[in-house]
């Protein structure tokens, strides 16, 4: 057992570290910070206010950390001598400024992390010339939706390597004793100046519910004491700063509202002191406040590196930087190497190992503190705008029970600095490989009463908690359970029982709300796949009904997952046997509706949504998209051993089968393989083959980088439908959508998405393990090359991994035209995990750090490396670094 595993074992009942990377990289522009009259969060709290305006619900910073209640925060501020503001947080475009919606316009990378956060690395690339804020805004506003986004690498700001690499490393000596190293490397061929401010501050949240205001007070020229009645005392040490400044984390009203400030000590006081030299002496002499920074003015020679060291600890130290303290960073790095070597497969290339480790690092860096009390948000002012009565009937007004104050795995720390329920499910699968206790805690957390509505609905995401995302949490819980069971040899039945009880409530909500005709055909609404539709599926009108193939398939998958969970528990607790039977029968009824209703199109041999309008014949929306492939997701096998052990389930299911067959009723695909396993799925064998013909057709769904969200068939054959005199059209867009009918971020119409690819690959692999060589298909379609379905799953996995891997020329498909930058010295091993990928080229698009669900590539790499049919590259990493599990 490695040192990191020992830490995790000791903290398994409470898997939240006291200190971690819980600071967002973007708090401005969120719903929580919006107290406007019109609900325009981006306009109400713009980036230009972030440096001078106090946040109400959270904090942000560059490569920062905080305690688990985000009372005390640390982050980095930088100044290149050219910018008008300090670089305190990452810059990006708000929704109305970009031609494809909001997007971060910075270069930063999560290099390393471990679950306990005893070691972390973060790299930021800071231009030496003035940061091109206005250039990025103006150029993106000019561009149409048919043009690509204008990224920071499209400017000339990084040409000639005129920038600094700022590498921030954290090494804990104990849970509450953290050493910080800031390495600044000048990549330019000339010496360059930079000012660095390692900054400590108390959040606005830290002032709530306390009788005494928290304070940071001067101890000596190198140290301060931070005092908070709940957090206690912490001591922060800078190693020989040139200056030490104090101010308060309060809003500069002169800038934000036009009202005079009560004093000089506002949140942005360091800006004027460093950039203009204003009031520096006053800030130096203050000696206390809620924000403090050490100041380092450095001149770094060409190609040279200078280091700054700090320390945050709950114990006062006479000698905070002992002679051997630098050795701690090497020790923690070695422990991190040993941890990953023990859990990641050994038979992979060094590049694949690097991709996998950075994917997991991004997940771990994206844990964030999230505070939101909807009732208080609706009924209180932020001190700038008075309470607006109409807000009580506005956004999220029916979620007043929601009172969140937790560490949560987020999709990313900039574009999505809030949890999204179905994203979280995918994130937990990759997290479970390194920290199953935290993965289980996260799934249980989203089911708790301060998240889940009393009627069983789960909150979707901050912008609209009531939106409906696919019900993937039972599937994720089962995946997490199985991952841990493989690692430990025994499954956590208590976890399954806990989450099963909550899932029962959520399943009931789905049944009651989304199956209005009671025929097991589900509407669902948004389902996270809105932009694949020809019109907005959440707002299609009261006088028509959209029967959704994917909504019905998701529910079939949900029922099957619940059956699998109940069966697993029933092997240990027979009282769950009846519930397993219930979900088995429910699955059969949903399968009947999906296959016997009009969702399967016999002519096209594909599943479609069906539009039902009173007085008209049902109209299939003949769009070849992921919607029609979701029936593949519901597949499971039941072993004969399980059936024999659960006699009541076996008796009831056998009776149910005989009854339905005797009365000529539909029975789902059930076959007995060589080992007497039973296959249950929504898709019959013949229909499975038809669907796979399209999935594996390079002229339809199959791209060089995985499975497209919309068939390439619609590139030359757009689909149109007329409803009530209005014509709606959809066509294949391999990158960002050219349609804006769903808002600025319309991007479901053709790109490759990791979560959908992951589920399809997992499902095909399950079919493959059941059918073996008795079922083969052409892959790619029309190639004459036949594969069994396990081999097909491996080929799809290989294509997804190829998005990230270096090719023979050292290029990565995801970087496309930006590979020139990533072939430069020091950049060759940097990997980003985009939200989605161009359906033809594989170029990364959308949020550049969507390490939430895109980190699923880490689990795909693990499965690929352990597959018996996969071809592993010959260049294998050192066995000492990546030994077999």
C-alpha positions in Angstrom: 0.0 0.0 0.0 1.4 3.4 -1.0 1.6 6.4 1.3 -1.2 8.1 -0.5 -3.4 4.9 -0.2 -2.7 4.9 3.5 -4.0 8.5 3.7 -7.1 7.6 1.8 -7.7 4.5 4.0 -7.4 6.6 7.1 -9.9 9.2 5.7 -12.3 6.8 4.0 -15.2 7.8 6.2 -14.6 11.5 5.6 -13.0 11.8 2.2 -12.9 15.7 2.1 -9.4 17.1 2.8 -9.3 20.0 5.1 -7.4 22.1 2.5 -7.6 21.6 -1.2 -8.0 23.3 -4.6 -11.5 24.4 -3.7 -11.2 27.9 -5.1 -13.0 28.6 -8.4 -11.2 30.2 -11.3 -14.4 32.2 -12.1 -17.0 33.2 -9.6 -18.2 36.3 -11.5 -21.1 35.8 -13.9 -22.9 33.0 -12.0 -26.5 32.9 -11.1 -25.6 33.1 -7.4 -23.9 36.5 -7.9 -26.9 37.8 -9.9 -29.2 40.2 -8.1 -30.3 42.0 -11.2 -33.8 42.9 -12.3 -33.6 41.1 -15.6 -31.7 38.0 -14.6 -28.7 38.7 -16.8 -26.0 37.2 -14.7 -23.2 38.0 -17.1 -24.2 41.7 -17.5 -24.9 42.2 -13.8 -21.5 41.0 -12.6 -19.0 41.3 -15.4 -15.4 40.4 -15.5 -14.5 44.1 -15.2 -16.0 44.1 -11.7 -14.4 41.0 -10.4 -11.2 42.7 -9.2 -13.0 45.4 -7.2 -16.3 43.8 -6.1 -16.9 41.4 -3.3 -18.5 38.1 -4.1 -21.4 37.0 -2.0 -21.3 33.2 -2.4 -17.8 32.2 -3.3 -14.3 33.3 -4.3 -12.0 32.9 -7.3 -8.3 33.1 -7.9 -5.4 31.9 -9.9 -4.2 28.4 -9.0 -5.7 28.9 -5.5 -6.6 26.8 -2.5 -9.0 27.2 0.5 -10.2 25.4 3.5 -13.2 23.1 3.0 -15.7 25.9 4.0 -13.8 28.5 2.0 -13.3 30.8 4.9 -9.6 31.4 4.2 -8.2 31.5 0.7 -4.8 31.7 -1.0 -4.1 32.4 -4.7 -1.6 34.1 -6.9 -1.6 37.6 -8.4 0.8 38.6 -11.2 1.7 41.8 -13.0 3.9 42.0 -16.2 4.4 45.7 -16.0 2.0 46.3 -19.0 -1.5 45.3 -17.9 -4.1 47.8 -16.5 -5.1 45.2 -13.9 -3.3 42.6 -11.9 -3.7 39.0 -13.2 -5.7 37.6 -10.3 -8.1 35.4 -12.2 -8.6 33.8 -15.6 -10.2 35.9 -18.3 -12.9 34.8 -20.7 -15.9 36.0 -22.7 -19.3 36.2 -21.3 -22.1 34.6 -23.3 -23.0 37.6 -25.4 -19.4 38.4 -26.3 -18.4 35.2 -28.1 -19.7 34.0 -31.5 -20.2 30.6 -29.9 -21.0 31.6 -26.3 -18.8 32.0 -23.3 -15.3 30.7 -23.3 -12.0 31.0 -21.3 -9.2 32.7 -23.2 -6.1 31.7 -21.2 -3.5 29.0 -21.3 -3.3 27.0 -18.0 -2.8 23.3 -17.2 -3.5 20.9 -14.3 -0.3 18.9 -14.2 -0.6 16.8 -11.1 -2.7 16.1 -8.1 -3.5 13.3 -5.6 -6.9 12.7 -3.9 -5.6 14.0 -0.5 -4.0 17.0 -2.2 -0.8 16.3 -0.4 0.8 17.2 -3.8 -0.5 19.4 -6.6 1.0 21.1 -9.6 -0.6 23.9 -11.8 1.0 25.7 -14.8 -0.1 29.1 -16.0 1.4 30.9 -19.1 1.5 34.6 -18.6 2.3 36.9 -21.5 5.0 39.5 -21.0 3.2 42.0 -23.2 -0.1 43.6 -22.4 -2.8 40.9 -22.1 -5.1 41.2 -25.2 -8.4 41.6 -23.4 -10.0 44.0 -25.8 -8.6 42.2 -28.9 -10.2 39.0 -27.8 -13.5 40.7 -27.1 -13.7 42.7 -30.3 -12.6 39.9 -32.7 -15.0 37.4 -31.3 -17.9 39.9 -31.4 -17.1 40.4 -35.1 -17.2 36.8 -36.0 -20.3 34.9 -37.2 -21.4 31.5 -36.1 -20.0 30.1 -39.3 -16.5 31.2 -38.2 -14.3 29.6 -35.6 -13.8 31.2 -32.2 -10.8 33.6 -31.9 -8.6 32.1 -29.3 -5.6 33.5 -27.4 -3.2 31.5 -29.6 -4.7 33.3 -32.7 -3.3 36.5 -31.3 0.5 37.0 -31.5 0.9 37.3 -27.7 2.7 34.0 -27.4 4.8 34.3 -30.6 8.6 34.2 -30.0 8.0 32.7 -26.6 7.5 36.1 -25.0 5.9 34.8 -21.9 6.5 33.4 -18.4 5.8 29.8 -17.3 4.4 30.1 -13.7 4.4 26.7 -12.1 2.7 26.5 -8.7 3.3 23.4 -6.5 1.7 22.5 -3.2 3.3 20.0 -0.8 1.6 19.3 2.5 3.5 18.4 5.6 0.2 17.6 7.3 -3.5 18.2 6.6 -3.1 21.8 7.9 0.5 22.5 7.0 1.1 23.4 3.4 4.3 24.5 1.6 3.9 26.5 -1.6 6.5 26.8 -4.3 6.1 29.3 -7.2 8.6 28.7 -10.0 8.7 31.5 -12.7 10.5 30.7 -15.9 11.2 33.3 -18.5 10.7 31.6 -21.9 11.8 34.7 -23.8 15.3 35.3 -25.2 15.6 38.6 -23.2 15.4 39.3 -19.5 11.9 40.4 -18.3 10.3 41.9 -15.2 7.4 40.4 -13.3 5.7 41.3 -10.0 4.3 38.4 -8.0 1.9 38.7 -5.1 1.1 35.5 -3.2 -2.2 36.6 -1.6 -4.1 35.4 1.5 -7.7 36.6 2.2 -10.9 35.9 4.1 -14.0 35.4 1.9 -17.3 37.1 2.4 -18.7 33.8 3.6 -16.2 33.8 6.4 -17.9 36.9 7.9 -21.3 35.3 8.1 -22.6 33.6 11.3 -19.7 34.8 13.4 -19.7 37.3 16.3 -16.2 38.6 15.6 -15.0 39.7 12.2 -12.1 37.6 11.0 -8.7 39.3 10.7 -5.3 38.9 9.1 -2.8 40.7 11.3 0.9 41.6 10.9 3.3 39.3 12.8 6.6 40.4 11.3 8.0 41.4 7.9 7.6 37.8 6.6 4.5 36.6 8.4 0.8 37.2 9.3 -1.7 35.6 11.6 -5.2 34.8 10.2 -7.8 34.5 13.0 -11.4 33.1 12.5 -13.6 32.0 15.3 -14.6 28.8 13.6 -11.5 28.0 11.6 -9.1 29.0 14.4 -5.7 30.5 13.9 -3.5 30.0 10.8 -0.1 31.4 10.2 1.2 32.4 6.8 4.8 32.9 6.0 6.5 34.4 2.9 10.2 33.8 2.3 11.8 37.2 2.3 9.1 39.3 0.4 10.2 42.8 -0.6 7.0 44.3 0.8 3.9 43.3 2.8 0.5 45.0 2.1 -2.9 44.9 3.8 -6.4 45.8 2.7 -10.0 44.5 3.1 -12.1 42.2 0.9 -14.8 44.8 0.4 -16.3 46.4 -2.7 -15.0 49.6 -4.3 -18.3 51.3 -4.5 -16.7 54.2 -6.4 -16.2 51.9 -9.4 -19.2 49.6 -9.0 -22.0 52.0 -8.0 -20.5 55.5 -8.3 -20.9 56.0 -4.5 -17.8 57.2 -2.6 -15.8 54.5 -0.8 -15.9 54.6 3.0 -12.1 54.2 3.1 -9.1 53.3 0.9 -8.9 49.7 1.9 -11.0 48.0 -0.7 -10.7 44.7 -2.5 -8.7 46.3 -5.4 -6.3 48.4 -3.3 -3.4 46.3 -4.4 -4.1 47.1 -8.1 -3.4 50.9 -7.7 -0.6 50.3 -5.2 1.4 48.0 -7.6 0.4 49.5 -11.0 0.2 53.2 -10.1 2.1 53.3 -6.8 -1.0 54.9 -5.2 -1.4 54.5 -1.4 1.3 51.9 -1.2 2.7 53.4 2.0 -0.8 53.5 3.6 -1.3 49.8 2.7 2.1 48.9 4.1 1.3 50.6 7.4 -2.2 49.2 7.9 -0.9 46.0 9.6 -4.3 44.2 9.6 -7.3 43.5 7.4 -9.0 40.7 5.6 -6.6 40.5 2.7 -2.8 40.5 2.7 -0.1 40.0 0.1 3.7 39.7 0.0 5.2 41.5 -2.9 8.1 40.3 -5.1 9.5 42.4 -7.9 11.7 40.1 -10.0 13.9 40.5 -13.1 14.3 37.1 -14.7 17.1 36.4 -17.1 16.3 34.8 -20.5 15.6 31.1 -20.0 16.1 31.3 -16.2 13.8 30.3 -13.4 13.3 32.0 -10.0 11.4 30.5 -7.1 9.3 31.9 -4.3 8.3 29.9 -1.3 5.4 30.3 1.1 3.9 28.3 4.0 0.4 28.1 5.5 0.1 26.3 8.8 -2.1 26.0 11.8 1.0 25.9 14.1 3.3 29.0 14.7 6.9 28.4 13.6 10.0 30.1 14.8 11.8 28.8 11.7 9.1 28.3 9.1 11.5 27.4 6.3 14.0 24.8 7.8 17.1 23.9 6.0 15.6 20.7 4.4 12.1 22.0 3.6 12.6 22.0 -0.2 13.1 18.2 0.0 9.4 17.9 0.9 8.4 18.7 -2.7 10.5 15.8 -4.0 9.1 13.4 -1.4 5.5 14.3 -2.2 6.2 14.1 -5.9 7.7 10.6 -5.5 4.7 9.6 -3.4 2.4 10.8 -6.2 4.4 8.8 -8.7 4.1 5.6 -6.6 0.4 6.1 -6.1 -0.3 6.3 -9.8 2.1 3.5 -10.6 0.1 1.3 -8.3 -3.3 1.9 -9.9 -2.6 2.6 -13.6 -1.8 -0.3 -16.1 1.9 -0.8 -16.9 1.5 -1.9 -20.6 0.9 1.5 -22.1 3.0 4.2 -23.8 4.5 7.0 -21.8 2.2 9.4 -23.6 -0.9 7.4 -22.7 0.2 7.4 -19.1 0.7 11.1 -19.2 -2.8 11.7 -20.7 -4.4 9.5 -18.1 -2.6 11.2 -15.2 -3.4 14.7 -16.4 -7.0 13.8 -16.9 -7.3 12.6 -13.3 -5.3 15.7 -12.1 -7.8 17.9 -13.8 -10.7 16.1 -12.0 -9.0 16.5 -8.7 -8.2 20.2 -9.3 -11.9 20.8 -10.2 -13.2 20.0 -6.7 -14.8 23.3 -5.6 -16.5 24.7 -2.6 -20.1 25.5 -3.5 -22.4 27.6 -1.3 -25.9 28.5 -2.4 -29.0 29.1 -0.2 -31.7 29.8 -2.8 -34.2 31.1 -0.2 -31.6 33.7 1.1 -30.6 34.5 -2.5 -34.2 35.3 -3.5 -35.1 37.3 -0.4 -31.9 39.3 0.4 -29.9 42.1 -1.2 -26.3 42.0 -2.2 -25.9 45.5 -0.8 -25.9 47.0 -4.3 -29.4 46.2 -5.7 -32.5 46.2 -3.4 -34.6 43.1 -3.1 -36.8 42.7 -6.2 -40.3 41.1 -5.3 -40.6 39.6 -8.8 -37.6 37.4 -8.2 -39.8 35.3 -6.0 -41.5 34.1 -9.2 -38.3 34.0 -11.3 -35.4 31.7 -11.8 -35.2 28.7 -9.4 -37.9 30.2 -7.1 -39.3 26.7 -6.5 -35.9 25.4 -5.2 -36.0 27.2 -1.9 -35.2 24.0 0.0 -31.8 23.9 -1.7 -29.1 24.9 0.8 -25.7 23.8 -0.5 -22.4 24.3 1.3 -20.2 21.5 0.2 -17.1 20.4 -1.7 -18.3 19.2 -5.0 -16.7 17.8 -8.2 -17.4 20.4 -10.9 -17.3 20.1 -14.7 -14.5 22.7 -14.7 -13.4 25.7 -12.6 -14.1 28.5 -15.2 -17.0 28.0 -17.6 -18.9 25.7 -15.3 -18.1 26.8 -11.7 -21.2 25.0 -10.4 -22.3 21.4 -10.3 -24.3 19.7 -13.0 -26.1 16.6 -11.8 -25.5 14.4 -14.8 -21.9 15.7 -15.3 -21.2 14.7 -11.7 -22.3 11.1 -12.5 -19.7 10.8 -15.3 -17.0 12.5 -13.2 -17.5 10.0 -10.3 -16.6 7.1 -12.6 -13.1 8.4 -13.3 -12.7 9.6 -9.7 -13.5 6.1 -8.5 -10.3 4.8 -10.0 -8.2 6.9 -7.6 -10.6 7.7 -4.8 -13.8 5.5 -4.6 -14.7 6.9 -1.2 -15.0 10.4 -2.6 -16.9 9.2 -5.7 -19.4 7.4 -3.5 -19.7 10.5 -1.2 -20.5 12.7 -4.2 -23.2 10.5 -5.6 -24.8 10.2 -2.2 -24.5 14.0 -1.7 -26.5 14.9 -4.8 -29.3 12.7 -3.4 -29.4 14.3 0.0 -32.5 16.2 1.1 -30.8 19.6 0.8 -30.3 18.9 -2.9 -33.1 16.6 -4.0 -36.6 18.1 -4.1 -39.1 16.6 -1.8 -40.9 15.1 -4.8 -37.6 13.4 -5.9 -36.3 15.7 -8.7 -32.6 16.2 -8.7 -31.2 19.7 -9.3 -29.9 19.9 -12.9 -27.5 22.9 -12.7 -27.4 26.4 -11.3 -28.8 28.2 -14.3 -32.0 26.2 -14.1 -32.3 23.6 -11.4 -35.6 22.4 -12.9 -34.1 21.3 -16.3 -34.2 17.6 -16.9 -31.0 15.7 -17.5 -30.7 12.0 -18.3 -31.2 9.8 -15.2 -27.7 8.4 -15.2 -27.1 8.2 -11.4 -28.1 4.5 -11.0 -25.8 3.6 -13.9 -23.0 5.7 -12.3 -23.5 4.2 -8.9 -23.2 0.7 -10.3 -20.1 1.6 -12.3 -18.5 3.1 -9.2 -19.4 0.1 -7.1 -17.9 -2.3 -9.7 -14.7 -0.3 -10.0 -14.2 -0.4 -6.2 -15.1 -4.1 -6.1 -12.5 -4.9 -8.8 -9.9 -2.9 -6.8 -10.7 -4.3 -3.3 -12.2 -7.7 -4.2 -15.4 -6.9 -2.2 -18.2 -4.5 -3.0 -19.6 -1.8 -0.7 -23.2 -3.1 -0.2 -24.0 -0.4 2.4 -23.3 2.3 -0.3 -25.6 0.5 -2.8 -28.3 0.3 -0.2 -28.0 4.0 0.7 -28.1 5.2 -2.8 -30.8 2.7 -3.9 -33.3 4.2 -1.4 -32.7 7.7 -2.8 -32.9 6.5 -6.4 -36.3 4.9 -5.7 -37.6 8.4 -4.9 -36.1 9.9 -8.1 -37.3 7.0 -10.3 -40.8 7.6 -9.0 -40.6 11.3 -9.8 -39.6 10.4 -13.4 -42.5 7.9 -13.7 -45.1 10.4 -12.4 -43.8 13.5 -14.3 -42.5 12.3 -17.6 -44.9 9.6 -18.6 -48.1 11.6 -18.8 -50.1 9.0 -20.7 -49.0 6.1 -18.6 -47.8 4.1 -21.6 -44.1 3.9 -20.7 -43.2 6.4 -23.5 -41.3 9.2 -22.0 -41.0 12.9 -22.9 -38.2 14.0 -20.7 -37.7 17.4 -22.3 -34.1 18.7 -22.4 -32.3 15.6 -21.4 -28.9 17.2 -22.1 -29.4 16.5 -25.8 -31.5 19.5 -26.8 -29.5 20.7 -29.7 -29.7 17.4 -31.5 -33.4 18.1 -31.9 -34.9 20.0 -34.7 -36.5 22.3 -32.2 -36.3 22.9 -28.5 -37.7 19.8 -26.9 -38.3 21.5 -23.6 -40.7 24.1 -25.2 -42.6 22.4 -28.0 -46.1 23.7 -27.0 -48.9 22.3 -24.9 -51.0 21.2 -27.9 -48.5 18.6 -29.0 -46.6 15.8 -27.4 -43.0 14.7 -28.3 -42.6 11.0 -27.5 -38.8 10.7 -27.1 -36.8 7.6 -28.1 -34.0 8.7 -25.9 -36.3 9.6 -22.9 -37.8 6.2 -23.1 -34.5 4.5 -23.5 -33.0 6.4 -20.6 -35.8 5.1 -18.5 -35.4 1.6 -19.7 -31.7 1.9 -18.8 -32.7 3.3 -15.4 -35.0 0.4 -14.7 -32.4 -2.1 -15.7 -29.7 -0.5 -13.6 -32.1 -0.5 -10.6 -32.8 -4.2 -11.2 -29.0 -4.8 -11.3 -28.4 -2.9 -8.1 -31.3 -4.7 -6.3 -30.0 -8.1 -7.5 -26.5 -7.3 -6.2 -27.9 -6.3 -2.8 -30.3 -9.3 -2.8 -27.3 -11.6 -2.9 -26.6 -10.3 0.6 -30.0 -9.2 1.8 -33.0 -11.2 0.5 -35.5 -8.4 1.3 -34.4 -6.7 -1.9 -35.4 -9.6 -4.1 -39.0 -8.4 -4.6 -37.7 -4.9 -5.6 -35.4 -6.5 -8.2 -38.5 -8.3 -9.6 -40.4 -5.0 -9.7 -37.7 -3.3 -11.8 -37.3 -6.3 -14.1 -41.0 -6.2 -14.9 -40.9 -2.4 -15.4 -38.0 -2.8 -17.8 -40.0 -5.3 -19.8 -42.9 -2.9 -20.1 -40.7 0.0 -21.2 -38.9 -2.3 -23.7 -42.3 -3.3 -25.1 -43.4 0.4 -25.6 -40.1 1.3 -27.2 -40.1 -1.6 -29.7 -43.8 -2.1 -30.3 -44.9 1.6 -30.4 -44.0 3.8 -33.4 -40.5 4.8 -32.1 -38.8 2.1 -34.3 -39.0 3.1 -37.9 -39.2 -0.1 -40.0 -38.2 1.7 -43.2 -35.0 3.4 -41.9 -34.3 0.7 -39.3 -33.7 3.4 -36.7 -35.3 4.8 -33.5 -36.8 8.3 -33.8 -38.7 10.8 -31.7 -42.3 11.0 -32.7 -44.3 14.2 -32.7 -48.0 13.7 -31.8 -50.4 16.5 -32.6 -54.2 16.1 -32.0 -56.0 15.4 -35.3 -52.9 14.4 -37.1 -51.0 11.2 -37.7 -47.9 10.7 -35.5 -44.9 12.2 -37.3 -41.5 10.5 -36.8 -38.7 13.1 -36.7 -36.3 11.3 -39.0 -33.1 12.7 -37.5 -30.2 10.2 -37.3 -28.7 11.2 -34.1 -27.6 9.9 -30.7 -31.3 10.0 -29.8 -31.8 6.9 -31.9 -28.8 5.1 -30.4 -29.7 5.5 -26.8 -31.6 2.1 -26.8 -28.1 0.5 -27.0 -27.4 1.8 -23.4 -29.8 -0.6 -21.7 -28.0 -4.0 -21.7 -27.3 -6.4 -18.8 -26.5 -10.0 -18.2 -27.7 -12.1 -15.3 -25.7 -15.2 -14.5 -27.2 -18.5 -13.8 -25.5 -18.6 -10.4 -27.4 -15.4 -9.4 -30.7 -16.8 -10.6 -30.2 -20.0 -8.7 -29.4 -18.1 -5.5 -32.4 -15.9 -5.9 -35.2 -18.4 -6.2 -38.1 -16.0 -5.8 -36.7 -13.7 -8.5 -36.1 -16.7 -10.8 -39.6 -18.1 -10.2 -41.3 -14.7 -10.8 -39.3 -13.8 -13.9 -39.9 -17.2 -15.4 -43.6 -17.0 -14.8 -43.7 -13.5 -16.3 -41.8 -14.7 -19.4 -44.1 -17.6 -19.9 -47.2 -15.5 -19.4 -46.2 -12.8 -21.9 -45.1 -15.3 -24.5 -48.2 -17.4 -24.1 -50.4 -14.3 -24.7 -48.2 -13.1 -27.6 -46.9 -10.1 -25.8 -43.5 -8.6 -26.4 -40.5 -10.1 -24.6 -37.1 -8.2 -24.6 -34.0 -9.7 -26.1 -33.2 -12.7 -23.8 -30.8 -15.4 -24.8 -28.8 -18.0 -23.1 -25.1 -18.0 -23.9 -22.6 -20.8 -23.5 -22.3 -20.1 -19.8 -26.0 -20.0 -19.4 -26.1 -16.2 -18.9 -29.2 -14.3 -19.7 -29.0 -11.1 -21.8 -31.5 -8.4 -21.2 -31.5 -5.4 -23.5 -33.8 -2.9 -25.2 -32.5 -3.9 -28.6 -33.1 -7.2 -30.3 -30.2 -8.9 -32.0 -31.3 -8.0 -35.6 -32.0 -4.4 -34.6 -28.6 -4.2 -32.8 -26.9 -5.2 -36.1 -28.9 -2.5 -38.0 -27.9 0.2 -35.5 -24.2 -0.9 -35.5 -24.2 -0.6 -39.3 -24.9 3.1 -38.9 -22.6 3.6 -35.8 -19.7 2.1 -37.7 -20.3 3.9 -41.0 -17.7 6.6 -41.6 -20.2 8.4 -43.8 -22.6 8.5 -40.8 -21.6 8.3 -37.1 -18.1 7.0 -37.1 -15.4 9.7 -37.1 -11.6 9.3 -36.8 -12.0 10.4 -33.1 -15.1 8.5 -32.1 -18.9 8.5 -32.5 -20.5 11.7 -33.8 -23.6 13.2 -32.0 -25.4 13.6 -35.4 -24.9 11.5 -38.5 -22.8 13.0 -41.2 -25.6 11.9 -43.5 -27.3 15.2 -42.6 -24.5 17.2 -44.1 -25.9 16.7 -47.6 -29.4 15.8 -46.4 -30.7 18.4 -43.9 -33.9 17.4 -42.2 -36.9 19.7 -42.1 -40.3 19.5 -40.6 -43.2 21.9 -40.6 -45.3 22.4 -37.5 -48.2 24.8 -37.3 -46.9 26.6 -40.4 -43.3 26.9 -39.0 -40.5 25.1 -40.7 -37.7 23.7 -38.6 -34.4 22.4 -40.0 -31.4 20.6 -38.8 -28.1 19.8 -40.5 -24.8 18.3 -39.6 -22.4 20.8 -38.0 -19.1 19.0 -37.1 -18.0 21.8 -34.8 -19.8 24.5 -33.0 -23.4 24.7 -34.1 -24.3 27.4 -36.7 -27.8 27.6 -35.1 -28.6 29.7 -32.1 -32.1 28.6 -31.4 -30.9 27.0 -28.2 -28.7 29.9 -27.0 -25.1 30.8 -27.5 -23.7 27.4 -26.7 -25.5 25.4 -29.4 -23.0 22.6 -30.0 -24.7 19.2 -30.1 -25.1 18.9 -33.9 -22.2 16.7 -34.9 -19.2 16.8 -32.6 -17.8 13.9 -30.6 -18.7 13.9 -26.9 -16.8 11.7 -24.4 -19.8 10.7 -22.1 -21.9 9.4 -25.0 -18.9 7.6 -26.5 -18.1 6.1 -23.1 -21.6 4.7 -22.6 -21.9 3.3 -26.2 -18.5 1.7 -25.9 -19.4 0.1 -22.5 -22.6 -1.2 -23.9 -21.1 -2.7 -27.0 -18.5 -4.4 -24.9 -21.3 -5.9 -22.7 -23.0 -7.3 -25.9 -19.6 -8.5 -27.0 -18.9 -10.4 -23.8 -22.2 -12.2 -24.2 -22.2 -13.0 -27.9 -18.4 -13.6 -28.3 -17.5 -14.6 -31.8 -21.1 -15.7 -32.6 -21.8 -12.1 -33.7 -19.5 -10.2 -35.9 -20.0 -7.0 -37.8 -18.1 -5.0 -40.4 -15.9 -2.3 -38.8 -15.9 0.2 -40.5 -19.1 -0.5 -42.3 -18.3 -1.5 -45.9 -14.7 -2.3 -45.2 -15.0 -6.1 -45.4 -13.2 -6.2 -42.1 -15.3 -8.2 -39.6 -14.9 -7.9 -35.8 -16.7 -9.3 -32.8 -18.2 -6.7 -30.6 -15.4 -6.6 -28.0 -13.0 -5.8 -30.8 -15.5 -3.1 -32.0 -15.4 -1.6 -28.5 -11.6 -1.6 -28.6 -11.6 0.1 -32.0 -14.0 2.8 -30.9 -11.8 3.3 -27.8 -8.7 3.6 -29.9 -10.3 6.3 -32.0 -11.3 8.3 -28.9 -7.8 8.0 -27.4 -6.3 9.2 -30.7 -7.9 12.6 -30.0 -5.3 13.1 -27.3 -2.3 11.0 -28.3 0.7 12.3 -30.2 1.0 11.1 -33.8 4.3 10.1 -35.5 5.0 13.8 -36.0 4.4 14.8 -32.4 1.0 16.4 -33.1 -2.2 15.8 -31.1 -5.4 15.7 -33.1 -7.2 17.9 -30.5 -4.8 20.8 -31.0 -5.3 21.0 -34.8 -3.8 24.3 -36.0 -2.3 25.1 -32.6 0.1 22.2 -32.7 2.9 24.6 -33.5 2.7 25.9 -29.9 2.5 22.4 -28.4 5.7 21.3 -30.2 7.8 24.0 -28.5 10.2 23.1 -25.7 8.3 22.5 -22.4 4.9 22.2 -24.1 5.1 18.8 -25.7 3.4 16.9 -22.9 0.7 19.4 -22.0 -2.8 18.1 -22.6 -6.2 19.8 -22.5 -9.5 18.1 -22.0 -12.1 19.9 -24.1 -15.8 19.8 -23.7 -16.3 18.1 -27.1 -14.4 17.5 -30.4 -14.9 18.4 -34.0 -16.7 15.6 -35.8 -14.3 15.5 -38.7 -10.9 16.8 -37.6 -11.1 16.0 -33.9 -10.1 19.5 -32.9 -11.0 20.3 -29.3 -13.9 22.7 -28.9 -16.0 24.3 -26.2 -14.7 24.6 -22.6 -11.0 23.8 -22.8 -10.9 22.3 -19.3 -14.0 20.2 -19.3 -12.1 17.7 -17.3 -15.3 16.5 -15.7 -16.7 14.1 -18.3 -13.8 14.3 -20.8 -11.7 12.7 -18.0 -13.5 9.5 -18.9 -10.7 9.0 -21.4 -8.6 8.0 -18.3 -11.0 5.0 -17.7 -11.1 4.2 -21.4 -7.3 4.1 -21.5 -7.3 1.7 -18.5 -9.8 -0.6 -20.1 -8.0 -0.5 -23.4 -4.7 -1.4 -21.8 -6.3 -4.4 -20.1 -8.3 -5.6 -23.0 -7.3 -8.9 -24.5 -8.1 -7.7 -28.0 -6.6 -4.3 -28.0 -3.3 -3.5 -29.7 -1.0 -1.6 -27.3 1.8 0.7 -28.6 5.3 -0.7 -28.3 6.8 2.2 -26.4 6.0 1.3 -22.8 6.7 3.4 -19.7 9.3 2.3 -17.2 7.9 -0.6 -15.1 9.2 1.0 -11.9 6.9 4.1 -12.6 3.8 2.2 -13.8 3.7 -1.3 -12.4 0.8 -3.5 -13.0 -2.2 -3.3 -10.6 
